[in-house]
Amino acid sequence: MQTLVVPLIADLPRLLHTTASNATWVITGTLLASAVAMPMIGRLGDLYGKRRLMLACMVPLIAGSVVCALSGSLWPMIIGRGMQGLGMGMIPLGISALRDLLPPERLGSSIALMSSSMGIGGAFGLPIAALVAENTNWRVLFWGSAALSVLVAVLIWLLVPAVPAQAKGRFDALGAVGLGAGLVCLLLAVSKGADWGWASGTTIGLFAAAVVVLLAWGLWELRTRDPLVDLRVTARPQVLLTNAASVVVGFSMYAQSLIAPQLLQLPEQTGYGLGQSMVAAGLWMVPSGLVMMAVSPLGARLSAARGPKVTLICGALVVAVGYGSSQVLLGHAWGLMVFTAICGAGVGLAYGAMPALIMSAVPRSETGSANSFNTLMRSIGTSVSAAVVGAVLSQMTISLGGHALPSENGFRTGLGIGCGVAVLAALIAMTIPGRRAAAAAKDAAHAEPSTEPVA
């Protein structure tokens, strides 16, 4: 779903009878909807059952695909893509459900495999979508996604067992509204700031509103009896530092996925572009997804032997090595393939470790909410990455045929930033409490006397 419209970006203004700037809302709408929905769906999954909510997520996913397939103008397309974004809440739910459905000896490898499957889905999605867009009507993309979503819903219904809900209490509707409003302000400013101007009143106003709303939301969550996100649990060092690492890992992961396709498709006349078609560029990116899935069993074994903290550190360092190798591999399609494959290996290790770290530090009744919040942190990292890398590439340009194109120095700078952020992720991961310290902290938290009145 995330790479579905990438081959259509250049044609969306013509297809939807709108401007190029307005057409970007087709991507921004999905980002905002998924970011807002994930924490809410995670909490609802804890309260009412993860299988039930996974099936509920399929409804907007299917409906949104149909709406997009029938769209002929901008607003229906934005609405449909927003509905598809709501369906993405099933990803952290599915990972959390593994804790309820599998024996402990299979949990680590299953988490790693499911986390890496997101990478291979995105890697295959791009060339498949490009092939369909080039050889058939663009609406086939959305009819195909609708059919695929129906198939997934049927498989969930038939194969995923229902597990009784672990959490008690009520859904925090006011907290959901507050978090949603704050996230919309924050992510809208980050994703559209380059178009509106970083110093514009709209951008600054949205950033200021995000700070005020999220602070007020945090105070509410600390005082309410049944919070949407238990900030006291989130503040535990293992959870807090894992979420912080997730932001920077998301940043470093997304930077290379923005840069590599552009280098592959820029014309050879630039001296550094490789002149590949969209389909060919997508195929050169497929190995990164395959490597991501291939390393997941290795990551699970490393986590079992040394703990997921070590796996997260290794993953971040492998991503940094991948970015470092890009400085000498640019100029060849196979070189970009190797660079993205190395990064894919690191992301596979890191993405498999983060849910394991989160779930080992939170009560079983909060796994859906905590995993959804962690996925949200990754989404914030990717949004910031898109803004930073986009700003770098838009400022460091060359002129070719009357068009401004990102320069080679701009790409190298963006890759250098990605490398530095990956190193920062490793440094943050090193501060996560080790197995013994985390277990002691968790036991101490559980041993604290209750402040609730005794009936």
Disulfide bonds with the S-S distance in Angstrom:
none
